[in-house]
Every structure is written in structure tokens, then in C-alpha cells.
Amino acid sequence: MLMEQATAVRKEWSAVCDSVIHDKPKFIKRTRDKMWFSNLEIMEVILSAYHFTATKFVEDDQTVTLSLNEIDLIENGNDENEARLKLGNSILEYSMEYYNEYETYSHSPNRREHIPYIFKALIIDDPKEIGDMLQCQDGKN
């Protein structure tokens, strides 16, 4: 693999950062540790393959409940737009909590697969945009 040694990266930190931002990502090796260094635009492209999907339920009182498929989050609103915004907020809040407790959450077998969705939400950093991008499918009550 095209690994650059961490000592060389450290010595040329500014040049390496410029290269990552303007040219291409870097693979860096420090002893046994291997890292990948890129700008957020590249990460957005990589994460574009991941989509937030939800199952939509219209309740007896005509409120709308959205159940996120990728992460166990559920929100209810007076209409679909309100439910989307609430779910977008929940996704972003959970993503911040996950990131703050990354060492614990990322090693938990039932949460490890959340990682790409967590970083996608953190990069977007807008509950409305996250809610608007939800792909909803009708569910059965």
C-alpha cells in the first residue's frame, strides 16, 4: 500500500495538509497503526452510498410516526414534515452522543454498523437537511 511514515508526515505537516486538501487522500503508517487522511469532500463522496431510510406509519389520530431503519430511532409528529424534522434532530443528537462516546459505541456489536451513518450526519450537521433526505416507505399499522 502507499503508506507514508508518520515521522515524515509530521516533519512536512503543512505540505501534507495542503496535498490532502488540494490533491488526494494520504495513507499514513505509525508503527503498527495505519490511518487514512482526507478532506471532508472526499468523505462526503464515500458516504453518499449510505442513505437514511424510514418506515412511515399514519396513526389513528392522523399523526405520522417515522421509524429509522438503520438506527433504532423513532419520532412522531403532527404531519410528515414535523416527524422528519424531529427524526433529523434525533439522528444528529445520537450521532453527537456516539462520537463523544466513540470508544464504547464503536466496539459495541449492535452499534458498529452505525459508523457510516454517524459520520454522514455529523458532516451534514443540519437536522432539517437530514430529515429532508429521509427515504420513507409506507408501513402497516
DSSP file with accessible surface (Angstrom, degrees, kcal/mol):
  #  RESIDUE AA STRUCTURE BP1 BP2  ACC     N-H-->O    O-->H-N    N-H-->O    O-->H-N    TCO  KAPPA ALPHA  PHI   PSI    X-CA   Y-CA   Z-CA
    1    1 A M              0   0  177      0, 0.0     2,-1.9     0, 0.0     0, 0.0   0.000 360.0 360.0 360.0 162.3    0.0    0.0    0.0
    2    2 A L        +     0   0  142     26,-0.0    25,-0.7     2,-0.0     2,-0.4  -0.415 360.0 168.4 -86.7  64.7    1.1    3.6   -0.5
    3    3 A M  E     -a   27   0A  44     -2,-1.9     2,-0.4    23,-0.1    25,-0.2  -0.640  23.4-155.5 -86.4 132.6    1.9    4.3    3.2
    4    4 A E  E     -a   28   0A  65     23,-2.8    25,-3.0    -2,-0.4     2,-0.2  -0.857  28.4-110.8-100.7 142.2    3.7    7.4    4.2
    5    5 A Q  E  >  -a   29   0A  99     -2,-0.4     4,-2.1    23,-0.2     3,-0.4  -0.494  17.9-130.3 -73.8 138.7    5.6    7.2    7.5
    6    6 A A  H  > S+     0   0   14     23,-2.5     4,-2.9     1,-0.2     5,-0.2   0.846 106.3  58.7 -58.8 -35.8    4.2    9.3   10.3
    7    7 A T  H  > S+     0   0   73      1,-0.2     4,-2.0     2,-0.2    -1,-0.2   0.921 108.0  45.7 -63.3 -39.4    7.6   10.9   11.1
    8    8 A A  H  > S+     0   0   48     -3,-0.4     4,-1.6     2,-0.2    -1,-0.2   0.900 113.0  50.3 -68.9 -39.0    7.8   12.2    7.5
    9    9 A V  H  < S+     0   0    6     -4,-2.1     7,-0.3     1,-0.2    -2,-0.2   0.923 109.4  51.4 -63.4 -44.3    4.2   13.5    7.7
   10   10 A R  H >< S+     0   0  162     -4,-2.9     3,-1.2     1,-0.2    -2,-0.2   0.912 109.3  50.0 -60.5 -41.7    4.9   15.3   11.0
   11   11 A K  H 3< S+     0   0  168     -4,-2.0    -1,-0.2     1,-0.3    -2,-0.2   0.824 121.9  33.4 -67.0 -31.7    8.0   17.0    9.5
   12   12 A E  T 3X S+     0   0  119     -4,-1.6     4,-2.8     1,-0.1    -1,-0.3  -0.147  78.2 141.7-114.6  35.2    6.0   18.2    6.5
   13   13 A W  H <> S+     0   0  141     -3,-1.2     4,-2.7     1,-0.2     5,-0.2   0.874  71.2  46.4 -50.0 -50.4    2.7   18.7    8.2
   14   14 A S  H  > S+     0   0   85      1,-0.2     4,-2.4     2,-0.2    -1,-0.2   0.931 115.0  46.6 -62.3 -43.6    1.6   21.9    6.4
   15   15 A A  H  > S+     0   0   51      2,-0.2     4,-2.4     1,-0.2    -1,-0.2   0.893 112.2  50.9 -66.4 -39.4    2.6   20.5    3.0
   16   16 A V  H  X S+     0   0    9     -4,-2.8     4,-2.7    -7,-0.3     5,-0.2   0.933 110.2  49.7 -63.9 -45.3    0.8   17.2    3.7
   17   17 A C  H  X S+     0   0   26     -4,-2.7     4,-2.5    -5,-0.2     5,-0.2   0.931 111.4  48.7 -59.3 -45.8   -2.4   19.0    4.7
   18   18 A D  H  X S+     0   0   85     -4,-2.4     4,-2.8    -5,-0.2     5,-0.3   0.917 111.6  50.2 -59.5 -42.6   -2.2   21.1    1.5
   19   19 A S  H  X>S+     0   0   18     -4,-2.4     4,-2.8     1,-0.2     5,-1.3   0.912 111.1  47.9 -63.4 -42.6   -1.8   18.0   -0.5
   20   20 A V  H  <5S+     0   0    4     -4,-2.7    19,-0.5     3,-0.2    -1,-0.2   0.910 116.2  43.9 -66.0 -40.2   -4.7   16.2    1.1
   21   21 A I  H  <5S+     0   0   90     -4,-2.5    -2,-0.2    -5,-0.2    -1,-0.2   0.916 128.7  24.9 -71.9 -40.7   -7.0   19.2    0.7
   22   22 A H  H  <5S+     0   0  141     -4,-2.8    -3,-0.2    -5,-0.2    -2,-0.2   0.694 133.1  20.4-102.0 -20.4   -6.0   20.0   -2.9
   23   23 A D  T  <5S-     0   0  124     -4,-2.8    -3,-0.2    -5,-0.3    -4,-0.1   0.756 109.0 -44.6-114.6 -75.2   -4.7   16.7   -4.4
   24   24 A K      < -     0   0  131     -5,-1.3    -1,-0.3    14,-0.0    -2,-0.1  -0.986  57.4 -80.0-160.2 161.9   -5.6   13.4   -2.8
   25   25 A P        -     0   0   35      0, 0.0     2,-0.4     0, 0.0    13,-0.2  -0.202  43.2-136.5 -64.2 162.4   -6.0   11.5    0.4
   26   26 A K  E     - B   0  37A  30     11,-2.5    11,-2.7     2,-0.0     2,-0.5  -0.933   3.4-142.0-123.0 147.3   -2.9   10.0    2.2
   27   27 A F  E     -aB   3  36A  73    -25,-0.7   -23,-2.8    -2,-0.4     2,-0.4  -0.936  26.3-168.1-104.4 128.4   -2.3    6.7    3.8
   28   28 A I  E     -aB   4  35A  13      7,-2.4     7,-3.1    -2,-0.5     2,-0.5  -0.949   9.2-160.1-125.1 139.2   -0.1    7.1    6.9
   29   29 A K  E     +aB   5  34A  67    -25,-3.0   -23,-2.5    -2,-0.4     2,-0.5  -0.967   9.5 179.7-121.9 129.5    1.6    4.5    9.0
   30   30 A R  E >   - B   0  33A 130      3,-2.7     3,-2.8    -2,-0.5     2,-0.2  -0.957  68.9 -59.0-126.9 109.0    2.8    4.9   12.5
   31   31 A T  T 3  S-     0   0  106     -2,-0.5   -25,-0.0     1,-0.3     0, 0.0  -0.355 123.1 -17.3  50.9-113.2    4.5    1.7   13.8
   32   32 A R  T 3  S+     0   0  219     -2,-0.2     2,-0.3    -3,-0.1    -1,-0.3   0.544 118.4  99.9 -93.1  -9.8    1.6   -0.8   13.5
   33   33 A D  E <   -B   30   0A  76     -3,-2.8    -3,-2.7     2,-0.0     2,-0.4  -0.602  54.4-163.1 -81.4 138.1   -1.1    1.8   13.2
   34   34 A K  E     -B   29   0A 145     -2,-0.3     2,-0.3    -5,-0.2    -5,-0.2  -0.976  11.2-179.2-122.6 135.7   -2.5    2.7    9.8
   35   35 A M  E     -B   28   0A  87     -7,-3.1    -7,-2.4    -2,-0.4     2,-0.4  -0.890  21.9-142.7-132.0 161.7   -4.5    5.8    9.1
   36   36 A W  E     -B   27   0A  94     -2,-0.3     2,-0.5    -9,-0.2    -9,-0.2  -0.994  15.4-165.4-126.3 130.6   -6.3    7.5    6.3
   37   37 A F  E     +B   26   0A  56    -11,-2.7   -11,-2.5    -2,-0.4     2,-0.3  -0.968  24.1 143.0-122.6 119.6   -6.2   11.3    6.0
   38   38 A S        -     0   0   26     -2,-0.5     2,-0.1   -13,-0.2   -17,-0.1  -0.945  46.8 -98.7-146.3 171.3   -8.6   13.1    3.7
   39   39 A N     >  -     0   0   28    -19,-0.5     4,-1.5    -2,-0.3     3,-0.3  -0.429  40.9-106.7 -87.5 168.3  -10.7   16.2    3.3
   40   40 A L  H  > S+     0   0  107      1,-0.2     4,-2.7     2,-0.2     5,-0.2   0.799 114.6  64.1 -69.3 -28.2  -14.4   16.2    4.1
   41   41 A E  H  > S+     0   0  121      2,-0.2     4,-1.9     1,-0.2    -1,-0.2   0.919 104.4  47.0 -61.3 -41.1  -15.5   16.4    0.4
   42   42 A I  H  > S+     0   0   62     -3,-0.3     4,-2.5     2,-0.2    -1,-0.2   0.921 111.3  51.3 -65.1 -41.9  -13.9   13.0   -0.2
   43   43 A M  H  X S+     0   0   48     -4,-1.5     4,-2.8     1,-0.2    -2,-0.2   0.913 107.5  53.5 -62.8 -39.2  -15.6   11.6    2.9
   44   44 A E  H  X S+     0   0   97     -4,-2.7     4,-0.9     2,-0.2    -1,-0.2   0.909 108.7  49.5 -60.5 -41.8  -19.0   13.0    1.6
   45   45 A V  H >< S+     0   0  100     -4,-1.9     3,-0.7     2,-0.2     4,-0.3   0.937 112.3  47.5 -62.9 -45.8  -18.5   11.2   -1.7
   46   46 A I  H >< S+     0   0   83     -4,-2.5     3,-1.0     1,-0.2    -2,-0.2   0.927 114.4  46.6 -61.4 -42.8  -17.6    8.0    0.1
   47   47 A L  H >< S+     0   0   11     -4,-2.8     3,-2.1     1,-0.2    -1,-0.2   0.580  86.4  89.5 -79.9  -6.4  -20.6    8.3    2.4
   48   48 A S  T << S+     0   0   68     -4,-0.9    -1,-0.2    -3,-0.7    -2,-0.2   0.738  77.6  66.7 -64.2 -17.7  -23.0    9.2   -0.5
   49   49 A A  T <  S+     0   0   74     -3,-1.0     2,-0.4    -4,-0.3    -1,-0.3   0.669  88.7  81.2 -74.5 -14.9  -23.7    5.4   -0.9
   50   50 A Y    <   -     0   0   90     -3,-2.1     2,-0.4    -4,-0.1    -3,-0.0  -0.807  63.0-173.7 -98.0 132.2  -25.4    5.4    2.5
   51   51 A H        -     0   0   87     -2,-0.4     2,-0.6    84,-0.0    83,-0.1  -0.949  25.5-126.9-126.5 143.5  -29.0    6.6    2.8
   52   52 A F        -     0   0    1     -2,-0.4    83,-2.5    81,-0.2     2,-0.4  -0.796  34.9-177.0 -85.1 123.5  -31.2    7.2    5.8
   53   53 A T  E     -c  135   0B  21     -2,-0.6    16,-3.0    81,-0.2    17,-0.6  -0.934   4.2-174.7-123.4 148.2  -34.5    5.2    5.2
   54   54 A A  E     -cD 136  68B   0     81,-2.4    83,-2.3    -2,-0.4     2,-0.5  -0.978  25.2-126.7-140.5 153.0  -37.5    5.1    7.4
   55   55 A T  E     -cD 137  67B  29     12,-2.5    12,-2.5    -2,-0.3     2,-0.5  -0.873  29.6-144.7 -98.4 131.3  -40.8    3.3    7.6
   56   56 A K  E     -cD 138  66B  44     81,-3.4    83,-3.2    -2,-0.5     2,-0.4  -0.854  15.7-173.8-103.9 130.8  -43.8    5.7    7.8
   57   57 A F  E     - D   0  65B  50      8,-2.9     8,-3.0    -2,-0.5     2,-0.7  -0.990  16.5-148.9-123.2 128.6  -46.9    5.0    9.9
   58   58 A V  E     - D   0  64B  66     -2,-0.4     6,-0.2    81,-0.3    83,-0.1  -0.885  27.7-143.5 -94.1 117.4  -50.1    7.1    9.9
   59   59 A E    >   -     0   0   59      4,-2.9     3,-2.2    -2,-0.7    82,-0.0  -0.254  24.6-101.2 -78.8 168.4  -51.5    6.7   13.3
   60   60 A D  T 3  S+     0   0  157      1,-0.3    -1,-0.1     2,-0.1    -2,-0.0   0.814 125.9  53.4 -58.1 -31.4  -55.2    6.5   14.2
   61   61 A D  T 3  S-     0   0  109      2,-0.1    -1,-0.3     1,-0.0     3,-0.1   0.280 121.3-111.0 -88.0  11.2  -55.1   10.2   15.4
   62   62 A Q  S <  S+     0   0  137     -3,-2.2    -2,-0.1     1,-0.3     2,-0.1   0.511  75.5 133.9  71.5   6.9  -53.6   11.1   11.9
   63   63 A T        -     0   0   15     16,-0.1    -4,-2.9    -5,-0.1     2,-0.5  -0.408  54.9-121.6 -74.4 165.8  -50.2   11.9   13.3
   64   64 A V  E     -DE  58  77B  12     13,-2.9    13,-2.7    -6,-0.2     2,-0.5  -0.944  20.4-164.1-117.6 129.4  -47.2   10.4   11.5
   65   65 A T  E     -DE  57  76B  16     -8,-3.0    -8,-2.9    -2,-0.5     2,-0.5  -0.945   4.1-162.9-110.9 131.1  -44.6    8.2   13.0
   66   66 A L  E     -DE  56  75B   0      9,-3.0     9,-2.3    -2,-0.5     2,-0.6  -0.971   0.5-164.1-115.0 128.4  -41.2    7.6   11.3
   67   67 A S  E     -DE  55  74B  28    -12,-2.5   -12,-2.5    -2,-0.5     7,-0.2  -0.951  19.1-134.4-113.8 113.3  -39.1    4.6   12.3
   68   68 A L  E     -D   54   0B   5      5,-2.8     5,-0.4    -2,-0.6   -14,-0.3  -0.464   9.9-157.1 -69.4 132.4  -35.5    4.8   11.1
   69   69 A N  S    S+     0   0   77    -16,-3.0    -1,-0.1    -2,-0.2   -15,-0.1   0.834  86.6  48.5 -80.0 -34.0  -34.3    1.6    9.6
   70   70 A E  S    S+     0   0   39    -17,-0.6     2,-0.3     1,-0.2    -1,-0.2   0.771 121.9  24.0 -81.0 -29.2  -30.5    2.0   10.0
   71   71 A I  S    S-     0   0    6      2,-0.1     2,-2.4    46,-0.0    -1,-0.2  -0.991  91.0-105.0-137.1 143.8  -30.6    3.0   13.7
   72   72 A D  S    S+     0   0  142     -2,-0.3     2,-0.4    -3,-0.1    -3,-0.1  -0.426  71.5 131.4 -75.0  76.8  -33.2    2.3   16.3
   73   73 A L        -     0   0   32     -2,-2.4    -5,-2.8    -5,-0.4     2,-0.4  -0.994  30.9-177.2-129.2 139.5  -34.8    5.8   16.4
   74   74 A I  E     +E   67   0B  95     -2,-0.4     2,-0.3    -7,-0.2    -7,-0.2  -0.998   1.7 178.9-137.6 137.0  -38.5    6.6   16.2
   75   75 A E  E     -E   66   0B  55     -9,-2.3    -9,-3.0    -2,-0.4     2,-0.4  -0.986  11.8-154.8-137.9 151.6  -40.2   10.0   16.1
   76   76 A N  E     +E   65   0B  60     -2,-0.3     2,-0.3   -11,-0.2   -11,-0.2  -0.964  17.1 171.6-125.4 140.8  -43.8   11.1   15.8
   77   77 A G  E     -E   64   0B   1    -13,-2.7   -13,-2.9    -2,-0.4     6,-0.0  -0.927  48.2-104.2-141.6 168.3  -45.1   14.4   14.5
   78   78 A N  S    S+     0   0  116     -2,-0.3     2,-0.3   -15,-0.2   -13,-0.1   0.785 107.1   1.3 -63.2 -28.1  -48.4   16.1   13.6
   79   79 A D  S  > S-     0   0   81    -15,-0.1     4,-2.3   -16,-0.1   -15,-0.2  -0.894  89.3 -89.3-147.9 178.1  -47.5   15.6   10.0
   80   80 A E  H  > S+     0   0   50     -2,-0.3     4,-2.8     1,-0.2     5,-0.2   0.895 122.0  54.6 -63.8 -38.9  -44.7   14.0    7.9
   81   81 A N  H  > S+     0   0  114      2,-0.2     4,-2.2     1,-0.2    -1,-0.2   0.917 110.3  46.0 -62.4 -41.8  -42.7   17.2    7.8
   82   82 A E  H  > S+     0   0   62      2,-0.2     4,-2.6     1,-0.2    -1,-0.2   0.918 113.0  49.8 -66.4 -41.8  -42.7   17.6   11.6
   83   83 A A  H  X S+     0   0    0     -4,-2.3     4,-2.6     1,-0.2    -2,-0.2   0.901 110.1  51.8 -63.5 -39.3  -41.8   13.9   12.0
   84   84 A R  H  X S+     0   0   35     -4,-2.8     4,-2.8     2,-0.2    -1,-0.2   0.923 110.8  47.1 -62.0 -45.7  -38.9   14.3    9.5
   85   85 A L  H  X S+     0   0   81     -4,-2.2     4,-2.4     2,-0.2    -2,-0.2   0.929 113.1  48.6 -64.1 -43.4  -37.5   17.3   11.4
   86   86 A K  H  X S+     0   0   78     -4,-2.6     4,-2.5     2,-0.2    -2,-0.2   0.918 113.3  47.1 -62.4 -42.0  -37.8   15.5   14.7
   87   87 A L  H  X S+     0   0    0     -4,-2.6     4,-2.8     2,-0.2     5,-0.2   0.904 109.5  53.8 -68.2 -38.2  -36.1   12.4   13.3
   88   88 A G  H  X S+     0   0    0     -4,-2.8     4,-2.2     1,-0.2    -2,-0.2   0.921 110.4  47.8 -58.7 -42.6  -33.4   14.6   11.7
   89   89 A N  H  X S+     0   0   62     -4,-2.4     4,-2.8     2,-0.2    -2,-0.2   0.922 111.9  49.6 -62.6 -44.2  -32.8   16.1   15.2
   90   90 A S  H  X S+     0   0   18     -4,-2.5     4,-2.8     2,-0.2     5,-0.2   0.898 109.9  50.8 -63.4 -41.1  -32.7   12.7   16.8
   91   91 A I  H  X S+     0   0    0     -4,-2.8     4,-2.5     2,-0.2    -1,-0.2   0.940 113.3  45.0 -61.6 -45.8  -30.2   11.4   14.2
   92   92 A L  H  X S+     0   0   10     -4,-2.2     4,-2.3    -5,-0.2    -2,-0.2   0.925 113.8  49.1 -67.4 -41.3  -27.9   14.3   14.8
   93   93 A E  H  X S+     0   0  126     -4,-2.8     4,-2.4     2,-0.2    -1,-0.2   0.928 113.3  46.8 -62.4 -45.6  -28.2   14.1   18.6
   94   94 A Y  H  X S+     0   0   21     -4,-2.8     4,-3.2     1,-0.2    -1,-0.2   0.912 110.4  53.9 -62.6 -40.3  -27.5   10.4   18.5
   95   95 A S  H  X S+     0   0    0     -4,-2.5     4,-2.6    -5,-0.2    -2,-0.2   0.901 109.3  47.4 -62.5 -40.5  -24.5   11.0   16.2
   96   96 A M  H  X S+     0   0   83     -4,-2.3     4,-2.6     2,-0.2    -1,-0.2   0.918 113.4  48.2 -66.9 -41.6  -23.0   13.5   18.6
   97   97 A E  H  X S+     0   0   96     -4,-2.4     4,-1.8     2,-0.2    -2,-0.2   0.928 112.3  49.6 -62.2 -45.0  -23.5   11.2   21.5
   98   98 A Y  H  < S+     0   0    0     -4,-3.2     7,-0.3     1,-0.2     8,-0.2   0.938 112.3  47.4 -58.4 -49.3  -22.0    8.3   19.5
   99   99 A Y  H >< S+     0   0  130     -4,-2.6     3,-1.4     1,-0.2    -1,-0.2   0.915 111.2  50.5 -61.9 -42.1  -19.0   10.4   18.5
  100  100 A N  H 3< S+     0   0  120     -4,-2.6    -1,-0.2     1,-0.3    -2,-0.2   0.799 121.9  34.0 -66.1 -27.8  -18.5   11.6   22.1
  101  101 A E  T >X S+     0   0  101     -4,-1.8     4,-2.7    -3,-0.2     3,-0.8  -0.118  81.5 137.5-114.0  33.4  -18.6    8.0   23.3
  102  102 A Y  H <>  +     0   0   84     -3,-1.4     4,-2.7     1,-0.3     5,-0.3   0.843  64.5  57.0 -53.3 -44.1  -16.9    6.6   20.2
  103  103 A E  H 34 S+     0   0  155     -4,-0.2     4,-0.5     1,-0.2    -1,-0.3   0.903 116.7  35.8 -58.7 -39.2  -14.6    4.2   22.0
  104  104 A T  H X4 S+     0   0   92     -3,-0.8     3,-0.7     2,-0.1     4,-0.4   0.954 121.0  44.1 -77.9 -52.5  -17.6    2.5   23.7
  105  105 A Y  H >< S+     0   0   28     -4,-2.7     3,-1.3    -7,-0.3     6,-0.3   0.894 109.9  54.0 -63.8 -42.5  -20.2    2.7   20.9
  106  106 A S  T 3< S+     0   0    2     -4,-2.7    -1,-0.2    -5,-0.3    -2,-0.1   0.709 109.5  49.2 -70.4 -17.7  -17.9    1.7   18.0
  107  107 A H  T <  S+     0   0  136     -3,-0.7    -1,-0.3    -4,-0.5    -2,-0.2   0.440  86.7 101.5 -97.2  -1.5  -16.9   -1.5   19.9
  108  108 A S  S X> S-     0   0   31     -3,-1.3     3,-2.0    -4,-0.4     4,-1.7  -0.734  71.6-140.6 -85.2 122.9  -20.5   -2.5   20.6
  109  109 A P  T 34 S+     0   0  121      0, 0.0     4,-0.4     0, 0.0    -1,-0.1   0.845 100.4  49.4 -55.9 -34.3  -21.6   -5.2   18.2
  110  110 A N  T 34 S+     0   0  117      1,-0.2    -5,-0.0     2,-0.1    -2,-0.0   0.545 119.1  38.0 -84.8  -3.0  -25.1   -3.8   17.8
  111  111 A R  T X4 S+     0   0   74     -3,-2.0     3,-1.8    -6,-0.3     4,-0.3   0.522  88.3  89.2-119.7 -10.9  -23.8   -0.2   17.1
  112  112 A R  G >< S+     0   0  136     -4,-1.7     3,-1.6     1,-0.3    -2,-0.1   0.884  84.6  57.6 -58.9 -39.0  -20.7   -0.8   15.0
  113  113 A E  G 3  S+     0   0  165     -4,-0.4     4,-0.4     1,-0.3    -1,-0.3   0.587  91.8  72.7 -71.1  -6.6  -22.6   -0.7   11.7
  114  114 A H  G X> S+     0   0   24     -3,-1.8     4,-2.4     1,-0.2     3,-0.6   0.673  70.4  95.9 -75.9 -17.5  -23.9    2.8   12.6
  115  115 A I  H <> S+     0   0   32     -3,-1.6     4,-2.3    -4,-0.3     5,-0.3   0.863  81.9  45.6 -49.2 -51.4  -20.5    4.3   11.9
  116  116 A P  H 3> S+     0   0   24      0, 0.0     4,-2.2     0, 0.0    -1,-0.3   0.909 115.2  48.7 -63.4 -33.9  -21.0    5.5    8.3
  117  117 A Y  H <> S+     0   0   40     -3,-0.6     4,-2.5    -4,-0.4    -2,-0.2   0.877 109.1  53.7 -70.8 -34.9  -24.4    7.0    9.2
  118  118 A I  H  X S+     0   0    0     -4,-2.4     4,-2.5     2,-0.2    -1,-0.2   0.955 112.3  42.8 -63.2 -49.2  -22.9    8.7   12.2
  119  119 A F  H  X S+     0   0   57     -4,-2.3     4,-2.3     2,-0.2     5,-0.2   0.883 111.8  54.8 -68.7 -34.5  -20.2   10.4   10.1
  120  120 A K  H  X S+     0   0   24     -4,-2.2     4,-2.3    -5,-0.3    -1,-0.2   0.955 111.7  44.3 -60.3 -48.4  -22.7   11.2    7.4
  121  121 A A  H  X S+     0   0    0     -4,-2.5     4,-3.1     1,-0.2     5,-0.3   0.908 112.8  51.4 -63.8 -42.1  -25.0   13.0    9.9
  122  122 A L  H  < S+     0   0   45     -4,-2.5    -1,-0.2     1,-0.2    -2,-0.2   0.879 111.0  47.9 -65.1 -36.1  -22.0   14.8   11.5
  123  123 A I  H  < S+     0   0   38     -4,-2.3    -1,-0.2    -5,-0.2    -2,-0.2   0.920 114.4  45.6 -70.4 -41.2  -20.7   16.1    8.2
  124  124 A I  H  < S-     0   0   27     -4,-2.3    -2,-0.2    -5,-0.2    -1,-0.2   0.938  81.9-178.9 -65.8 -47.4  -24.2   17.3    7.2
  125  125 A D     <  +     0   0  104     -4,-3.1    -3,-0.1    -5,-0.2    -4,-0.1   0.799  43.3 104.9  54.5  36.2  -24.7   18.9   10.6
  126  126 A D     >  -     0   0   66     -5,-0.3     4,-2.5     1,-0.1     5,-0.2  -0.847  55.9-158.9-147.7 108.4  -28.2   20.1    9.8
  127  127 A P  H  > S+     0   0   29      0, 0.0     4,-2.8     0, 0.0     5,-0.2   0.861  95.2  51.8 -58.0 -37.4  -31.3   18.4   11.2
  128  128 A K  H  > S+     0   0  119      2,-0.2     4,-2.8     1,-0.2     5,-0.2   0.936 110.7  47.1 -65.6 -44.8  -33.6   19.8    8.5
  129  129 A E  H  > S+     0   0   96      2,-0.2     4,-1.6     1,-0.2    -1,-0.2   0.915 113.2  49.2 -63.1 -40.6  -31.4   18.6    5.7
  130  130 A I  H  X S+     0   0    0     -4,-2.5     4,-0.5     1,-0.2     3,-0.3   0.945 113.4  46.7 -63.2 -45.9  -31.1   15.1    7.3
  131  131 A G  H >< S+     0   0    0     -4,-2.8     3,-1.0     1,-0.2    -2,-0.2   0.899 110.3  53.0 -62.2 -40.3  -34.9   15.0    7.7
  132  132 A D  H 3< S+     0   0   87     -4,-2.8    -1,-0.2     1,-0.2    -2,-0.2   0.804 105.9  54.0 -66.5 -28.6  -35.4   16.1    4.2
  133  133 A M  H 3< S+     0   0   65     -4,-1.6    -1,-0.2    -3,-0.3   -81,-0.2   0.555  79.3 121.3 -86.1  -4.6  -33.1   13.4    2.8
  134  134 A L    <<  -     0   0    6     -3,-1.0     2,-0.7    -4,-0.5   -81,-0.2  -0.339  58.1-143.2 -58.6 131.5  -35.0   10.5    4.6
  135  135 A Q  E     -c   53   0B  94    -83,-2.5   -81,-2.4    -2,-0.1     2,-0.4  -0.896  24.6-161.0 -97.3 110.0  -36.3    8.0    2.1
  136  136 A C  E     -c   54   0B  37     -2,-0.7     2,-0.4   -83,-0.2   -81,-0.2  -0.768  13.9-170.4-101.8 142.1  -39.7    6.9    3.5
  137  137 A Q  E     -c   55   0B 104    -83,-2.3   -81,-3.4    -2,-0.4     2,-0.2  -0.968  33.1-105.8-124.3 142.4  -41.7    3.8    2.8
  138  138 A D  E     -c   56   0B 132     -2,-0.4     2,-0.2   -83,-0.2   -81,-0.2  -0.449  36.9-161.8 -69.4 135.6  -45.3    3.2    4.0
  139  139 A G        -     0   0   26    -83,-3.2     2,-0.5    -2,-0.2   -81,-0.3  -0.638  18.5-112.2-108.4 171.8  -45.6    0.8    6.8
  140  140 A K              0   0  197     -2,-0.2   -83,-0.0   -83,-0.1    -2,-0.0  -0.910 360.0 360.0-109.1 131.3  -48.7   -1.2    8.0
  141  141 A N              0   0  118     -2,-0.5   -82,-0.0   -83,-0.1   -84,-0.0  -0.449 360.0 360.0 -80.5 360.0  -50.2   -0.4   11.4
